[in-house]
Every structure is written in structure tokens, then in C-alpha cells.
């Protein structure tokens, strides 16, 4: 148990963790409300949910490869503060148009694009900041705890959103999210920068040259390429719950907001369980990564024909557990293999693989739901995902281990 929460011995990480716990809960309330809101505005058009995903992930496709270079050039804490302020403003605008009755589908698409653009910088900068707070040796634990935090909020946020959607409407969910960002901003401002783990001295990279350098490093690491390949497959075909879950709840199961909140919360509970198991391990594991990928995708395949909310919830628990077992270990293995001078770019490349195909994935999943319902969408996700996991396992067995740089580190707790 002590090793499961070892990152919390660092004061800066404790502040970050507490702030994110509040903020991520608010963010999940907004995600749930947005998916429900677009269905309301478009009269249950499943393809419209796919368009929302397209707008949200298009910035990753356009800018994602360069985000890591910017992270390597800039101070991670200041960059995270800026992205949190931008998301606060976005949530405030959503609150205004929802409570004022001004919202139109195109407005939600624009806001989703703006949020996605902010997240392009937010994701790698938060990962870089995590490294600065806990250092190399404890990094796998911190990544897994970040995942557990994200998925704990996936339980509380959707549950609260499901209740508020029925009693107060989507606008209140957006308002709660806007207020929740105060917690993470206060935590970031209270950090002691002198306690950060130092980075090795390196020349700040230029945008294009730095991006090429990061890509060249990855090309020399065959196992990195295998991990990235699996990430592209699973994120494109399998991780599209922003599209499939609202359609599953509202159209397939003929439910209301509480059913959507329940399904999202159960998925989050499974994801939290998988994250805590990953956090209890001392190091990243390729074996656990592959087992997680198979559980994740196999449970999706079993979910395809289900028409009962309780049965769907049980399978979504397994989907969530497998997802975080896969994603936490793949993320940690990539970061640990990166030297200080390239870490932001390696993180950026990993999350480009994770989110870069999001626009195509959102449109594809929305089209599959419109053509054959969630039955077709989950069947395609399961079959393609299982094939991808088996192929990645075969490739990883043939490759030498990822070369992980080592160096001594010291920091204050």
C-alpha cells in the first residue's frame, strides 16, 4: 500500500494531486453534459456526437507533433497555469450560452475545437510537470496515480452530472466545471519551485528541427514504435467513449441522463481499479500493458450485443480496468525511455499517437453508430483492437528492450 501512494510524499505533487482531483471531477461533468447537450440540440443525431469528437481532436492532428517541442522550450508549471486559465474561460462561455438559451450546435463545435487546442499544450506540459515534481524513479507510480485520479473523477463527475442533468440542466454542469479550476490553480501557485527535480542542461530546440529530432529518436527505438503502433490502433478504433456512451445510454438503452452518468461512472470505477493496480507496481510492464489491451478490447467485443444497463455496466468496468492497465504502462515506458532533452517531445509524440487520429475516429464511430448502432461500433472496436494487441505482442517479443537512460537524482520531499 505504501508503494501505491509513494508519489504523495512530495509536497508539490500533493498540491497538484488535490487540485486535479477537484478540477477533473468538474471536467468530467462538462464532458458528460456536452455529449448529452449535443444530442438534445440535434434531436438524437448520433453522427452529431461524432462531429463533436472531430472538432475536439482536430487540434491534436494539426498541432500535436509540435506541442512537445514547445513543452521542452517553456517552463512546464507556467504553461499548465496558462492552460488551466484558458479552460476556465471556455467553461464560463459554455455556462453563459447554455443558461442563456443561446446555444447552437455550431457553437459547441467551436468551443470543442478551442478546448482541444488548449489540451494539445496542456497534456504534455502536465506530464513534464509530473516528472519535475517526483523524478525518474517514482515517475511510473505518479503516472499511474494521475490515471487513478483521472478515473476517480470519472466516477464522481458523471454521477453528479447525471443527477444535475435531470434536475438543473447542462448549464449548471458547465458552471461547476468553471469554478472547479480554482482548486488546481491555487495548487499550482502554492508549489515550491526550488523543490522541483532538476533537468539536465540542454539547448532549447527550434520548432521544426526539434520535432525532427524527436521523431528520429523514436525511429531508432523499435519497441517504442511497437508501443506507438498499438496506441494508434486502440485510440482510433476502441477509445471513442465520448461518442459511444451517450448513444448507448440514450438510443440503445432508451435511458435518460442518470443512465448515462451510471455507465460513465462504472467505466471510471473499472479504470480506477486498473490504475491502482498499475500504481502498486514498481516499474512499467510490457506484459501488463498487453494483458490490459486484451481485456480492454475483449470486453468491448462482448459489450456489442448487450441491451441491459446492468450487464453493460459490468462489461464497462472490465473495459475501464483494461484500458488503464494498458495506457498507464505504455505512457510510463515511453517517458522513462526519453532523455531529459527530449522528454517533452517523446510525450508529445505519444499523445499525438493517442489523440492525433481523434477526428477520423470520431467521424468513423459516429458513422458506425448511425449505420448499425452501438452493436456495430463495439464489434468493430473489439475485433480490430484484439488483432492490434496480438500483433503488438508478437512485435515486442522480437525486439530488444527499450533503452532507458539512467542518472542519479536528488530532491526534497
C-alpha positions as CSV (number, residue, x, y, z in Angstrom):
1,X,0.0,0.0,0.0
2,X,2.9,2.4,0.8
3,X,4.4,1.9,-2.7
4,X,1.0,2.5,-4.3
5,X,1.0,6.1,-3.0
6,X,4.7,6.8,-2.9
7,X,4.5,9.9,-5.1
8,X,2.4,11.7,-2.4
9,X,5.5,12.1,-0.2
10,X,6.4,15.1,-2.4
11,X,4.7,18.3,-1.3
12,X,4.4,19.7,-4.8
13,X,2.8,16.5,-6.1
14,X,0.3,16.5,-3.2
15,X,-0.8,20.0,-4.1
16,X,-1.1,19.0,-7.8
17,X,-3.0,15.8,-6.9
18,X,-5.5,17.6,-4.7
19,X,-6.2,20.4,-7.2
20,X,-6.6,17.9,-10.1
21,X,-9.0,15.8,-8.1
22,X,-11.4,18.7,-7.8
23,X,-10.8,20.0,-11.3
24,X,-11.0,16.7,-13.1
25,X,-14.3,16.0,-11.4
26,X,-15.7,19.2,-12.9
27,X,-14.2,18.5,-16.3
28,X,-15.9,15.1,-16.4
29,X,-19.2,16.8,-15.5
30,X,-18.7,19.1,-18.5
31,X,-17.8,16.2,-20.8
32,X,-20.9,14.3,-19.9
33,X,-23.1,17.4,-20.2
34,X,-21.6,18.2,-23.7
35,X,-22.4,14.8,-25.1
36,X,-25.9,15.0,-23.8
37,X,-26.4,18.6,-24.9
38,X,-25.4,17.9,-28.5
39,X,-27.9,15.1,-28.6
40,X,-30.6,17.4,-27.2
41,X,-29.9,20.2,-29.7
42,X,-29.8,17.8,-32.7
43,X,-32.7,15.6,-31.7
44,X,-30.7,12.4,-31.0
45,X,-28.4,12.6,-34.0
46,X,-25.6,10.1,-33.2
47,X,-23.5,11.5,-36.1
48,X,-23.5,14.9,-34.4
49,X,-21.7,13.4,-31.4
50,X,-19.1,12.1,-33.8
51,X,-18.7,15.6,-35.2
52,X,-18.2,16.9,-31.7
53,X,-15.3,14.4,-31.3
54,X,-13.9,15.5,-34.7
55,X,-13.9,19.2,-33.5
56,X,-12.3,18.3,-30.2
57,X,-9.5,16.2,-31.6
58,X,-8.7,18.0,-34.8
59,X,-6.2,20.3,-33.0
60,X,-4.2,17.3,-31.9
61,X,-3.9,16.2,-35.6
62,X,-2.9,19.7,-36.7
63,X,-0.6,20.8,-33.8
64,X,0.1,17.7,-31.8
65,X,3.6,16.9,-33.1
66,X,4.8,20.4,-32.3
67,X,3.4,20.5,-28.7
68,X,6.2,18.5,-27.2
69,X,8.8,20.9,-28.6
70,X,7.0,23.9,-27.0
71,X,6.9,21.9,-23.8
72,X,10.7,21.4,-24.0
73,X,11.2,25.1,-24.7
74,X,9.0,26.5,-21.9
75,X,8.5,26.3,-18.1
76,X,6.1,23.4,-17.5
77,X,4.4,25.0,-14.4
78,X,3.7,28.3,-16.1
79,X,2.4,26.6,-19.2
80,X,0.0,24.5,-17.1
81,X,-1.2,27.6,-15.3
82,X,-1.9,29.2,-18.7
83,X,-3.8,26.2,-20.0
84,X,-6.0,26.0,-16.8
85,X,-6.9,29.6,-17.1
86,X,-7.9,29.1,-20.8
87,X,-10.1,26.1,-19.8
88,X,-11.7,28.2,-17.1
89,X,-12.7,30.9,-19.7
90,X,-14.0,28.2,-22.0
91,X,-16.2,26.7,-19.3
92,X,-17.5,30.2,-18.4
93,X,-18.6,30.8,-22.1
94,X,-20.4,27.4,-22.2
95,X,-22.2,28.3,-19.0
96,X,-23.3,31.6,-20.5
97,X,-24.7,30.2,-23.7
98,X,-26.4,27.2,-22.0
99,X,-28.1,29.1,-19.2
100,X,-29.0,32.0,-21.6
101,X,-30.6,29.6,-24.1
102,X,-28.3,30.8,-26.8
103,X,-26.5,27.5,-27.7
104,X,-26.5,26.2,-31.2
105,X,-24.6,23.0,-32.4
106,X,-22.0,25.0,-34.3
107,X,-21.1,26.9,-31.1
108,X,-20.5,23.7,-29.3
109,X,-18.2,22.5,-32.2
110,X,-16.2,25.8,-32.0
111,X,-15.8,25.5,-28.2
112,X,-14.8,21.9,-28.5
113,X,-12.1,22.9,-31.1
114,X,-10.8,25.7,-28.8
115,X,-10.7,23.3,-25.8
116,X,-8.9,20.7,-27.9
117,X,-6.3,23.3,-28.9
118,X,-5.7,24.2,-25.3
119,X,-5.3,20.5,-24.4
120,X,-2.7,20.0,-27.1
121,X,-0.4,22.0,-24.8
122,X,-1.9,21.0,-21.5
123,X,-1.4,17.3,-21.8
124,X,2.4,17.2,-22.4
125,X,3.1,20.1,-20.1
126,X,1.3,18.3,-17.2
127,X,3.3,15.1,-17.9
128,X,6.5,17.1,-17.9
129,X,5.5,18.9,-14.7
130,X,4.8,15.4,-13.1
131,X,8.4,14.4,-13.9
132,X,9.7,17.7,-12.3
133,X,7.7,17.0,-9.2
134,X,8.7,13.4,-8.5
135,X,11.7,12.5,-10.6
136,X,12.6,9.4,-12.6
137,X,12.4,6.7,-10.0
138,X,8.9,7.4,-8.8
139,X,7.6,8.5,-12.2
140,X,5.7,5.2,-13.1
141,X,3.9,5.5,-9.8
142,X,3.0,9.1,-10.4
143,X,1.7,8.4,-13.9
144,X,-0.5,5.6,-12.5
145,X,-1.7,7.8,-9.7
146,X,-2.5,10.5,-12.2
147,X,-4.5,7.9,-14.1
148,X,-6.3,6.8,-10.9
149,X,-7.1,10.4,-10.1
150,X,-8.5,11.0,-13.6
151,X,-10.6,7.8,-13.3
152,X,-11.8,8.5,-9.8
153,X,-13.1,11.8,-11.1
154,X,-14.7,9.8,-13.9
155,X,-16.8,8.1,-11.2
156,X,-17.8,11.2,-9.2
157,X,-18.1,13.6,-12.2
158,X,-20.6,11.5,-14.3
159,X,-22.6,10.5,-11.2
160,X,-23.0,14.2,-10.3
161,X,-23.6,15.2,-13.9
162,X,-26.3,12.5,-14.3
163,X,-28.2,14.0,-11.3
164,X,-27.7,17.6,-12.3
165,X,-28.8,16.9,-15.9
166,X,-32.2,15.8,-14.7
167,X,-32.7,18.5,-12.0
168,X,-30.8,21.5,-13.1
169,X,-29.7,21.1,-16.8
170,X,-26.4,21.2,-18.6
171,X,-25.6,24.8,-17.8
172,X,-25.1,24.1,-14.1
173,X,-22.7,21.3,-15.0
174,X,-20.6,23.8,-17.0
175,X,-20.7,26.3,-14.1
176,X,-19.5,23.8,-11.6
177,X,-16.6,23.0,-14.0
178,X,-15.6,26.6,-14.3
179,X,-15.5,27.0,-10.6
180,X,-13.5,23.8,-10.1
181,X,-10.5,25.1,-11.9
182,X,-9.8,27.4,-8.9
183,X,-8.6,24.4,-7.0
184,X,-5.9,23.4,-9.4
185,X,-4.8,27.0,-10.0
186,X,-4.3,27.5,-6.2
187,X,-2.3,24.3,-6.0
188,X,0.0,25.4,-8.9
189,X,0.6,28.8,-7.4
190,X,1.4,27.3,-4.0
191,X,4.1,25.0,-5.3
192,X,7.8,25.5,-4.3
193,X,9.8,25.6,-7.5
194,X,13.0,25.0,-5.5
195,X,11.8,21.5,-4.8
196,X,11.5,20.5,-8.4
197,X,13.8,17.8,-9.7
198,X,16.4,19.5,-12.0
199,X,16.7,18.8,-15.7
200,X,20.0,18.3,-17.5
201,X,21.2,21.3,-19.3
202,X,20.3,21.3,-23.0
203,X,19.8,23.8,-25.8
204,X,16.2,24.8,-26.2
205,X,15.0,23.2,-29.5
206,X,13.6,25.1,-32.5
207,X,10.1,24.0,-33.6
208,X,10.8,22.1,-36.8
209,X,14.3,20.9,-36.1
210,X,13.3,19.8,-32.6
211,X,10.3,17.9,-33.9
212,X,12.5,16.1,-36.4
213,X,15.0,15.2,-33.6
214,X,12.2,13.7,-31.5
215,X,10.9,11.6,-34.4
216,X,14.4,10.4,-35.3
217,X,15.0,9.3,-31.7
218,X,11.7,7.3,-31.8
219,X,12.6,5.7,-35.1
220,X,15.8,4.2,-33.6
221,X,13.7,2.5,-30.8
222,X,11.8,-0.5,-32.4
223,X,9.9,-1.2,-29.2
224,X,8.8,2.4,-28.9
225,X,7.5,2.0,-32.4
226,X,5.5,-1.1,-31.4
227,X,4.0,0.7,-28.4
228,X,3.1,3.7,-30.6
229,X,1.6,1.4,-33.2
230,X,-0.7,-0.2,-30.6
231,X,-1.6,3.2,-29.3
232,X,-2.7,4.4,-32.7
233,X,-4.9,1.3,-33.2
234,X,-6.6,1.3,-29.8
235,X,-7.1,5.1,-29.7
236,X,-8.5,5.1,-33.3
237,X,-10.9,2.2,-33.1
238,X,-11.5,1.5,-29.4
239,X,-11.3,4.6,-27.2
240,X,-14.2,6.6,-28.5
241,X,-16.5,6.6,-25.4
242,X,-17.3,10.3,-25.9
243,X,-19.3,9.1,-28.9
244,X,-20.4,5.6,-27.9
245,X,-21.5,6.1,-24.3
246,X,-24.1,8.8,-24.8
247,X,-25.5,6.9,-27.8
248,X,-25.5,3.6,-25.8
249,X,-27.4,5.3,-22.9
250,X,-29.9,7.4,-24.8
251,X,-30.6,5.4,-28.0
252,X,-29.6,1.8,-27.5
253,X,-30.8,1.5,-23.9
254,X,-33.5,4.2,-24.2
255,X,-32.3,5.8,-21.0
256,X,-32.0,9.2,-19.5
257,X,-29.2,11.3,-18.1
258,X,-28.9,9.2,-15.0
259,X,-28.3,6.0,-17.1
260,X,-25.5,7.9,-19.0
261,X,-24.0,9.0,-15.7
262,X,-24.2,5.5,-14.3
263,X,-22.5,3.9,-17.4
264,X,-19.7,6.5,-17.4
265,X,-19.2,6.1,-13.6
266,X,-18.9,2.3,-13.8
267,X,-16.4,2.7,-16.6
268,X,-14.5,5.1,-14.3
269,X,-14.6,2.6,-11.4
270,X,-13.0,-0.1,-13.6
271,X,-10.4,2.4,-14.8
272,X,-9.6,3.4,-11.3
273,X,-9.1,-0.2,-10.2
274,X,-6.7,-0.7,-13.2
275,X,-4.8,2.4,-12.3
276,X,-4.4,1.5,-8.7
277,X,-3.0,-1.9,-9.7
278,X,-0.6,-0.2,-12.0
279,X,0.4,2.3,-9.2
280,X,1.2,-0.6,-6.9
281,X,3.9,-1.9,-9.3
282,X,7.4,-0.6,-9.0
283,X,8.0,-0.3,-12.8
284,X,6.3,-0.2,-16.1
285,X,5.5,-3.7,-17.5
286,X,5.0,-4.6,-21.2
287,X,3.3,-7.8,-20.1
288,X,0.7,-5.9,-18.1
289,X,0.3,-3.4,-20.9
290,X,-0.6,-6.2,-23.4
291,X,-2.9,-8.0,-20.9
292,X,-4.7,-4.7,-20.3
293,X,-5.1,-4.1,-24.0
294,X,-6.7,-7.6,-24.5
295,X,-9.1,-7.1,-21.6
296,X,-10.0,-3.7,-22.8
297,X,-10.8,-4.8,-26.3
298,X,-12.2,-8.2,-25.5
299,X,-14.8,-6.6,-23.1
300,X,-15.8,-4.2,-25.8
301,X,-16.5,-7.1,-28.2
302,X,-18.7,-8.7,-25.5
303,X,-20.5,-5.4,-25.0
304,X,-21.6,-5.2,-28.6
305,X,-24.9,-7.2,-28.4
306,X,-25.8,-6.1,-24.8
307,X,-29.2,-4.3,-24.3
308,X,-29.3,-4.2,-20.5
309,X,-27.9,-1.4,-18.4
310,X,-26.6,-3.6,-15.6
311,X,-24.9,-6.0,-18.0
312,X,-23.4,-3.1,-19.9
313,X,-22.1,-1.6,-16.7
314,X,-20.4,-4.9,-15.7
315,X,-18.6,-5.1,-19.0
316,X,-17.7,-1.4,-19.0
317,X,-16.0,-2.0,-15.6
318,X,-13.7,-4.5,-17.4
319,X,-13.2,-2.2,-20.3
320,X,-12.1,0.6,-17.9
321,X,-9.7,-1.7,-16.0
322,X,-8.1,-3.0,-19.1
323,X,-7.8,0.5,-20.6
324,X,-5.8,2.0,-17.7
325,X,-3.6,-1.1,-17.3
326,X,-2.7,-0.6,-20.9
327,X,-2.4,3.1,-21.1
328,X,-0.5,3.7,-17.8
329,X,2.2,1.2,-18.7
330,X,2.6,2.4,-22.3
331,X,2.8,6.0,-21.2
332,X,5.4,5.2,-18.5
333,X,7.6,3.1,-20.7
334,X,7.8,5.9,-23.3
335,X,8.6,8.6,-20.8
336,X,11.2,6.6,-19.0
337,X,13.0,5.8,-22.3
338,X,13.3,9.5,-23.0
339,X,16.4,11.7,-22.1
340,X,15.7,15.0,-20.4
341,X,16.4,17.0,-23.5
342,X,13.7,15.0,-25.5
343,X,11.1,14.1,-22.8
344,X,8.6,16.8,-23.9
345,X,8.9,15.7,-27.5
346,X,8.5,12.0,-26.7
347,X,5.5,12.8,-24.6
348,X,4.1,14.9,-27.4
349,X,4.7,12.0,-29.9
350,X,3.0,9.5,-27.6
351,X,-0.1,11.7,-27.1
352,X,-0.1,12.5,-30.8
353,X,-0.4,8.8,-31.4
354,X,-3.1,8.7,-28.7
355,X,-5.2,11.7,-29.9
356,X,-4.0,12.5,-33.4
357,X,-6.5,10.2,-35.2
358,X,-9.3,11.5,-33.0
359,X,-11.1,13.5,-35.8
360,X,-11.2,10.4,-38.0
361,X,-12.1,8.2,-35.1
362,X,-14.9,10.4,-34.0
363,X,-16.4,10.6,-37.5
364,X,-15.9,6.8,-38.0
365,X,-17.5,5.9,-34.7
366,X,-20.4,8.3,-35.2
367,X,-21.0,6.8,-38.7
368,X,-20.9,3.2,-37.3
369,X,-23.4,4.2,-34.6
370,X,-25.6,5.8,-37.2
371,X,-25.4,2.8,-39.5
372,X,-25.6,-0.1,-37.1
373,X,-25.9,1.3,-33.6
374,X,-23.5,0.7,-30.8
375,X,-23.6,-3.0,-31.6
376,X,-21.6,-2.4,-34.8
377,X,-19.4,0.2,-33.2
378,X,-18.3,-2.0,-30.3
379,X,-18.0,-5.1,-32.5
380,X,-15.5,-3.3,-34.9
381,X,-13.6,-1.9,-31.9
382,X,-13.3,-5.3,-30.2
383,X,-12.2,-7.2,-33.3
384,X,-9.7,-4.6,-34.5
385,X,-8.3,-4.0,-31.0
386,X,-7.7,-7.6,-30.3
387,X,-5.9,-8.0,-33.6
388,X,-3.8,-5.0,-32.8
389,X,-2.8,-6.2,-29.3
390,X,-1.8,-9.6,-30.6
391,X,0.3,-8.0,-33.4
392,X,2.0,-5.7,-30.9
393,X,2.8,-8.6,-28.6
394,X,4.4,-10.5,-31.4
395,X,6.5,-7.5,-32.5
396,X,7.6,-6.7,-28.9
397,X,8.8,-10.3,-28.4
398,X,11.2,-9.9,-31.4
399,X,12.6,-6.6,-30.3
400,X,15.4,-5.7,-27.8
401,X,14.3,-3.8,-24.7
402,X,13.8,0.0,-24.8
403,X,17.0,1.7,-23.8
404,X,16.2,3.6,-20.6
405,X,18.8,6.3,-19.7
406,X,19.9,6.3,-16.1
407,X,21.3,9.0,-13.9
408,X,21.4,9.9,-10.2
409,X,18.8,12.3,-8.9
410,X,18.1,14.0,-5.6
411,X,15.2,16.2,-4.4
412,X,13.4,17.4,-1.3
413,X,10.2,15.8,-0.2
